[in-house]
Amino acid sequence: MGNEIYAENYTIALGLANKSLIFIEADPDLQALRTEIINEIYRQQNNSEKSATKELKETEAKSFKNRIGIISSVDVFDIVYDPMIYSGVEYIRETEIGRIIPRVNFSNRFNTNGLQYEMDFYPKISKTFYAYTNYGYSNERIFPNHRAGAELYANLPKALEVSAGIRYLDFVTSRAIIYTGSAGLYSGNYYFSLRPYLTPRSDGPIGVSGSLLARKYYQDRENYFGVNLILGYSPEIKQLISDSDIIIAQTLLFVESQQLLFEYQFTAKSLTNSYRASLGVTRQELVFDPGKFFWAISAGFRYHTKF
């Protein structure tokens, strides 16, 4: 009987226990062992049912080809700058050739409202390769007039993923070309990713910044907790303003900056609705006063629904 329990053949072990109790009916140790075997059988059955239910829900969730998302965030500063508000609406469509995401972004910064129109496309190339492409347009000074990006991803053995790409930002007074890439590793329920940004400039050394992301996933890829450490200015997200009321674009790629961001995403029971909350703190050098820093608190929320 012990060998069958060790081999996790609990139904056979239960049969042997029942047979033994016919001859040793009042043995308390044997009765306790039989109870443990029965409890283990019930536990395995419950786990199997839960696993089947989970797989069914994930299959149902994957069958949805459309998703609508609402994005909102705010940055609050301790000096100089008024709060900055970011929001957006996006539509995600899963197709045979890849994921397509049109998006409209709204921002209120420096007492100015602005809209930006974007399109992301993730084409499927093969089982090993897929890509990311992006184009955005705005005629507002708080956004780049044009932004574009392209990146190639490769899924490698041993749960590794690497990529290489480029970003282009076109402001009214300056342009920036940014080279980037990533190296990611999946380890059990954890995911780690390192992403550098390299920005050449004609009047000085190359600007270097980067981010280190760590996530712990729970029951599926839609549920996770993450921590993101960003060193150097984040060139794709924010622009600030100088004391002469001029939007600072390319020069901001070279100021000293550190940001720590926490994020938590979870789904409703149906798996059709997902929610993500983020909270971060930033320490950054003032562009017009080198050596002096400001602090900022960032809070954000994102909601997606599938259909």
Residue, then its C-alpha position, 0 to 999 in steps of 0.5 A: m500500500g505504501n508503494e502505491i501511495y508513494a507512486e500517487n496511485y491513490t485509487i489502488a491504495l484505497g482498494l488495498a486499504n478497504k481490503s485490509l480493513i476487512f481483516i483488521e477492522a478496528d485498526p486506528d492507524l489503518q483507518a486514518l491512512r484510509t481517510e488520508i487517501i480519500n482526502e487526497i483523491y477528493r483534492q485531485q478531483n477538485n484540482s482537475e475540475k478547477s484546471a478544466t474550468k480555468e482552461l475553458k475560461e482561457t479558451e473562451a477568452k482567446s476566442f474574442k477577437n475584439r477589445i476596447g481599452i480606456i487609458s488614463s493617468v496623471d503626473v503631479f509635481d512638487i515644484v515648477y510644473d502643474p499636474m499633467i493629464y494623459s488619457g486615451v481610447e484604443y481598439i484592439r483587433e486580433t486578425e490572422i496577420g496580427r494584432i491591429i491597434p488604432r488609438v486616440n491620445f488626449s493630454n492636458r499639459f502647460n494649460t494646453n489640450g492636445l490630441q494624437y492619433e496612433m496606429d500599432f500593428y504587430p504582424k505575425i511572421s513565423k512561429t519564431f518571429y513577430a514585429y511591432t510597427n507604429y505611426g502617430y500624428s498630431n498638430e499640437r505642440i505638446f505631442p511630436n508632429h510625427r512619431a514612428g517605430a519598428e521592432l523585430y522580436a524573436n522567440l528563442p529556446k529556453a524561454l528567451e525573447v530578444s528584439a531590436g528596433i528604432r523610434y523616430l520623433d519629429f517635433v517642430t524644432s527638433r528630431a530624434i532617432i532612438y535605437t532600442g531593443s530588449a532581452g526578456l526571460y520567462s522563468g516559471n511564473y516570472y518574466f524579466s526584461l531589459r530595454p536600453y535606449l540609445t540616442p545619437r546627437s551631433d553635438g555630444p555623446i550618445g544619450v543612454s537610458g533604459s528600463l528593467l521590468a520584472r513581473k510575477y504572473y498569477q493564473d494567466r498572462e492577464n493577471y500579474f504584478g510588475v515593477n519597472l525601474i527606468l534610468g534616464y529620460s523616457p523618450e517615448i512618453k513625456q515632454l516638458i517645458s522650459d522657462s521660456d515657454i518652449i517645449i523641450a524635446q530632444t534635449l530631454l533625452f539627456v537629463e538625469s532621471q530615475q523612475l520606479l513604477f509599480e503595476y497590478q493587472f487583474t481580470a474579472k471572473s469572466l476573463t472578458n474585463s481586465y483592469r490595471a492600476s499603476l503608481g510610480v515616483t520620479r526624480q528628474e533634473l530640471v532642464f533649465d537648472p542643471g543639478k536641481f531636481f524635482w519629484a513627481i508622483s504618477a498614477g494610472f488606470r487602464y480598463h479593457t473589455k473583450f467581445 
